[in-house]
């Protein structure tokens, strides 16, 4: 190997090492940013799903409560009316 080839190889090695270091640093930054964005999106999605679930649950509970109240309320009203009518006779 000639002296020029040796020097060229050394320079190429140094350039490769520097490029690798820069790539490593860039990758770390990009990875951190991407992970942060993904985490934010996941958190937002979970928050939205929680809100939707709570809203749906509350609507279902309201409907069930109203239906049960209507049925039980009507039955109790009818029974009370029957008892009052019987006592009035």
C-alpha angles and dihedrals in degrees: 000000000000124000090250092052090049092051091046091052091049092050091047091050091051092048091049091049092049093046090049091051092049091047090050091051093046091048091051091051094045092046091051092048094046092047090049091051093046091049091050091049092048091048092049091047092050091047091051092047090050091051092047092047091050091048093048092045091051092048092050092047090049091050093047091047091049093048093047091046091049093049097042093039092052092047093048091046091050092048093048091048091050091050092048092048091049092050091048092053 
